Amino acid sequence: MKHGTLSGVLMLGIWFLLNDSLSGEIFVSGLILSLFLALWSSKFFPVFKHVSLTPKSLWAFLRFTGVFLAELIRANVDVALRVLSPSLPIKPGIVAVKTRLKDPLARLMLANAITLTPGTFTLDIRDDILYIHWIDAGDVHDNLETDAIVQKFEKHLEALFDR
């Protein structure tokens, strides 16, 4: 039932964004359509099956969002400095990073968070390994730096998902 609720809330939010109005007709039709689609699709597509709906998980999601925004700003500044100052090192490479996340949606959120921060791009996810293109891979033998990419997001996503 919870994944149906999350699907419905997400669909209703998208409905409001697409319609750009909160008039009575738009609100009621969006509510009915979102409810119907969420009930129908939750049987076939249990995407949010392992998402935890507790105050702790909501707090984890807010922390994840804060960490993501901080990393987004930091990465934008880093890439801008590399563009404006050619003397800064650019050693692109592909690194393999292991994740502790078990849920496919959690892994997808992690991969998207990494990809959306400039200077990194998730190329592939195979089992518990993420292959990431990094603008400054440096010495790829040093797992501390590569694990730091994942660990910032991972601890918050673990609290968000049940497994």
C-alpha positions as semicolon CSV with decimal commas, in nm:
position;residue;x (nm);y (nm);z (nm)
1;M;0,000;0,000;0,000
2;K;0,284;0,240;0,081
3;H;0,433;0,219;-0,268
4;G;0,089;0,302;-0,409
5;T;0,071;0,604;-0,179
6;L;0,415;0,726;-0,284
7;S;0,331;0,671;-0,650
8;G;0,007;0,867;-0,611
9;V;0,176;1,158;-0,435
10;L;0,448;1,168;-0,701
11;M;0,193;1,156;-0,984
12;L;-0,018;1,427;-0,821
13;G;0,290;1,649;-0,784
14;I;0,377;1,600;-1,150
15;W;0,012;1,674;-1,243
16;F;0,027;2,006;-1,059
17;L;0,359;2,098;-1,218
18;L;0,232;2,021;-1,567
19;N;-0,097;2,209;-1,522
20;D;0,049;2,512;-1,344
21;S;-0,282;2,565;-1,164
22;L;-0,450;2,475;-0,837
23;S;-0,806;2,549;-0,945
24;G;-1,083;2,322;-0,818
25;E;-1,130;2,128;-1,143
26;I;-0,758;2,072;-1,191
27;F;-0,714;1,964;-0,828
28;V;-1,006;1,717;-0,828
29;S;-0,925;1,569;-1,169
30;G;-0,559;1,533;-1,073
31;L;-0,652;1,367;-0,744
32;I;-0,885;1,118;-0,913
33;L;-0,641;1,042;-1,195
34;S;-0,344;1,004;-0,959
35;L;-0,540;0,778;-0,726
36;F;-0,659;0,558;-1,012
37;L;-0,317;0,532;-1,176
38;A;-0,140;0,468;-0,844
39;L;-0,378;0,188;-0,748
40;W;-0,356;0,032;-1,092
41;S;0,021;0,062;-1,138
42;S;0,125;-0,035;-0,785
43;K;0,016;-0,393;-0,854
44;F;0,238;-0,422;-1,160
45;F;0,524;-0,183;-1,081
46;P;0,614;-0,192;-0,710
47;V;0,889;0,067;-0,750
48;F;0,861;0,207;-0,398
49;K;0,823;-0,133;-0,231
50;H;1,129;-0,096;-0,006
51;V;1,100;0,275;0,070
52;S;1,053;0,334;0,440
53;L;0,781;0,580;0,542
54;T;0,891;0,687;0,889
55;P;1,001;1,018;1,040
56;K;1,356;0,877;1,046
57;S;1,344;0,804;0,672
58;L;1,197;1,148;0,596
59;W;1,484;1,302;0,792
60;A;1,728;1,080;0,597
61;F;1,578;1,204;0,269
62;L;1,614;1,566;0,378
63;R;1,978;1,502;0,480
64;F;2,039;1,327;0,146
65;T;1,897;1,630;-0,037
66;G;2,117;1,866;0,167
67;V;2,431;1,658;0,101
68;F;2,342;1,640;-0,267
69;L;2,298;2,018;-0,293
70;A;2,626;2,080;-0,109
71;E;2,809;1,836;-0,339
72;L;2,643;1,990;-0,643
73;I;2,773;2,336;-0,549
74;R;3,119;2,204;-0,459
75;A;3,148;2,009;-0,785
76;N;3,029;2,306;-0,993
77;V;3,295;2,528;-0,838
78;D;3,561;2,260;-0,890
79;V;3,476;2,212;-1,258
80;A;3,453;2,590;-1,315
81;L;3,799;2,635;-1,162
82;R;3,940;2,361;-1,386
83;V;3,792;2,529;-1,693
84;L;3,918;2,875;-1,598
85;S;4,261;2,758;-1,484
86;P;4,424;2,518;-1,730
87;S;4,705;2,447;-1,482
88;L;4,471;2,247;-1,257
89;P;4,501;1,873;-1,317
90;I;4,255;1,684;-1,528
91;K;4,319;1,312;-1,527
92;P;3,998;1,155;-1,651
93;G;3,938;0,791;-1,583
94;I;3,683;0,526;-1,508
95;V;3,671;0,394;-1,154
96;A;3,478;0,099;-1,013
97;V;3,315;0,167;-0,678
98;K;3,136;-0,089;-0,463
99;T;2,810;0,009;-0,296
100;R;2,639;-0,139;0,009
101;L;2,293;-0,052;-0,123
102;K;2,078;-0,354;-0,209
103;D;1,759;-0,196;-0,340
104;P;1,756;-0,116;-0,715
105;L;1,581;0,219;-0,658
106;A;1,841;0,316;-0,398
107;R;2,120;0,230;-0,643
108;L;1,945;0,433;-0,911
109;M;1,918;0,733;-0,678
110;L;2,288;0,698;-0,593
111;A;2,388;0,673;-0,960
112;N;2,177;0,978;-1,050
113;A;2,317;1,182;-0,761
114;I;2,670;1,101;-0,879
115;T;2,586;1,179;-1,242
116;L;2,416;1,510;-1,159
117;T;2,726;1,642;-0,982
118;P;2,962;1,788;-1,243
119;G;3,288;1,604;-1,300
120;T;3,141;1,258;-1,247
121;F;2,920;1,038;-1,462
122;T;2,783;0,694;-1,377
123;L;2,837;0,476;-1,681
124;D;2,701;0,144;-1,557
125;I;2,569;-0,043;-1,254
126;R;2,641;-0,414;-1,232
127;D;2,527;-0,584;-0,915
128;D;2,691;-0,381;-0,637
129;I;2,956;-0,212;-0,855
130;L;2,914;0,134;-1,005
131;Y;3,141;0,233;-1,293
132;I;3,198;0,607;-1,275
133;H;3,379;0,836;-1,517
134;W;3,561;1,091;-1,307
135;I;3,721;1,413;-1,436
136;D;4,014;1,375;-1,197
137;A;4,054;1,005;-1,126
138;G;4,418;1,062;-1,027
139;D;4,561;0,747;-0,873
140;V;4,278;0,497;-0,907
141;H;4,460;0,260;-0,674
142;D;4,362;0,481;-0,383
143;N;4,016;0,350;-0,293
144;L;3,970;0,613;-0,022
145;E;3,906;0,887;-0,275
146;T;3,680;0,679;-0,497
147;D;3,481;0,543;-0,202
148;A;3,430;0,901;-0,084
149;I;3,217;0,962;-0,394
150;V;2,968;0,698;-0,287
151;Q;2,980;0,715;0,093
152;K;2,852;1,073;0,113
153;F;2,521;0,967;-0,035
154;E;2,506;0,602;0,068
155;K;2,456;0,643;0,442
156;H;2,146;0,859;0,389
157;L;1,999;0,629;0,126
158;E;2,043;0,326;0,355
159;A;1,818;0,492;0,612
160;L;1,559;0,569;0,346
161;F;1,518;0,211;0,222
162;D;1,395;-0,084;0,431
163;R;1,641;-0,357;0,343
